[in-house]
């Protein structure tokens, strides 16, 4: 069963530009270079409602694949040492939701 993981990161007010720079210069290049981006559906920035949020959606063939993916990513030295600590310092909260497709409608 396909599993989608939606991660919502709420940033400190005024820190979005710094987070975008971190993702652009360090985080996303590591994801692309080391093959992690293949599971990424996309990133979005909240523009209305609860603002100061980054939302990203990931797609996995199974929960086992999802768990193996995060174990590999957390074992990636560039991501864990050069990106994650800098991003964590900008966050207020993190929310993770696991989603499965409804039996109707399109699927990304």
C-alpha positions in Angstrom: 0.0 0.0 0.0 1.3 3.4 -1.0 2.1 5.6 2.1 2.4 9.4 1.9 4.2 11.3 4.6 3.3 14.9 5.1 5.7 16.9 7.2 4.8 20.4 8.3 7.5 22.6 9.8 6.5 25.8 11.6 9.2 28.3 11.6 10.0 31.2 13.9 8.5 34.4 12.6 10.9 36.1 10.3 13.0 32.9 9.6 11.5 31.7 6.3 14.1 33.4 4.1 16.9 31.7 6.2 15.2 28.3 5.9 14.7 28.8 2.1 18.4 29.6 1.8 19.4 26.5 3.8 17.2 24.2 1.7 18.4 25.8 -1.5 22.1 25.7 -0.7 22.5 22.6 1.5 19.4 20.5 2.2 17.9 19.9 -1.3 21.2 19.5 -3.1 22.1 16.7 -0.6 18.6 15.1 -1.2 19.1 15.2 -5.0 22.8 14.2 -5.0 22.4 11.2 -2.8 19.1 9.9 -4.4 16.7 10.8 -1.6 14.6 13.2 -3.8 13.1 10.3 -5.7 10.6 10.0 -2.9 9.7 13.6 -2.7 6.4 14.7 -4.2 7.0 18.4 -3.4 7.7 21.3 -1.0 5.2 24.1 -0.3 5.3 27.3 1.6 2.1 28.4 3.4 0.8 31.7 2.1 -2.5 32.0 4.0 -3.9 30.5 7.1 -1.2 29.3 9.5 1.8 31.0 7.9 5.5 30.6 8.5 5.2 26.9 7.5 7.1 24.6 5.1 5.1 21.6 4.1 6.7 18.6 2.3 5.1 15.5 1.0 6.9 12.2 0.5 5.7 9.0 -1.3 6.7 5.5 -0.4 5.7 2.0 -1.7 5.3 0.8 1.9 5.9 1.7 5.5 9.0 -0.5 5.5 10.4 1.5 2.6 9.6 4.8 4.5 11.4 3.6 7.6 14.4 2.5 5.6 14.5 5.8 3.8 14.5 7.9 7.0 17.2 5.6 8.5 19.4 6.1 5.4 18.8 9.9 5.4 19.5 10.2 9.2 22.7 8.3 8.5 23.8 10.8 5.8 26.6 12.8 7.3 26.2 15.9 5.1 22.5 16.1 5.8 22.7 15.4 9.6 25.8 17.5 10.3 25.6 20.4 7.8 21.9 20.9 7.3 19.7 19.5 10.1 21.2 21.4 13.1 20.9 24.7 11.2 17.2 24.1 10.3 16.3 22.8 13.8 17.4 26.2 15.2 14.7 27.9 13.0 11.8 25.7 14.0 9.0 26.2 16.4 7.4 22.8 15.8 7.2 19.8 13.5 4.2 17.7 12.6 4.3 14.4 10.7 1.2 12.7 9.3 1.1 9.4 7.5 -1.5 9.2 4.8 -2.9 6.5 2.6 -4.9 7.1 -0.5 -8.7 7.1 -0.5 -10.2 4.5 -2.9 -11.3 7.2 -5.3 -9.7 10.2 -7.1 -6.2 11.0 -8.4 -3.0 10.0 -6.6 0.3 11.9 -7.0 
